[in-house]
Amino acid sequence: MVEWTDFERATIQNIFSKIDYDVVGPAALTRSDMCLVVYPWTQRYFAKFGNLYNADAISANPNVKAHGKTVLCGLERAVKNLDNIKAEYTELSVLHSEKLQVDPDNFLLLADCLTVVIAAQLGEDFTADVHAAFQKFLAVVVSALRKQYY
């Protein structure tokens, strides 16, 4: 079980209260410097999403944008269950490992992209301490998603 300080709990909850899910989630997937463009091999999991041929197509794709918001809603589940993220994510881990067969390293890539987008959104409020708390949170989330793979 992960031990969270009061600062970390407050920081993680504060981040998710400040961000616009309709902007941040899709941006983590679609901005020209983010996941599906920088790591094009991740596109193979989104073949049903239609046109992903270039950065403009990815940015305009409504399915990709919707999935970005879905990712943030999934992260919100972790925020609400900080003391038991692994149990909260059991079904997601099974889905991603057994049905979707997502390479678990892609969770780390998306976490990095999400960090960049949130840092840009929060600006000066994204201090070193806030960054550390957010990285810890994402590391726990990634670990929970990877659980079924082992």
Salt bridges, closest charged atoms under 4 A:
GLU8 OE1 - LYS136 NZ 2.89
ASP22 OD1 - LYS69 NZ 3.05
ASP33 OD2 - ARG31 NH2 2.83
ASP83 OD1 - ARG9 NH2 2.43
GLU88 OE2 - ARG77 NE 2.83
ASP105 OD1 - ARG146 NH2 3.35
ASP125 OD2 - LYS18 NZ 3.45
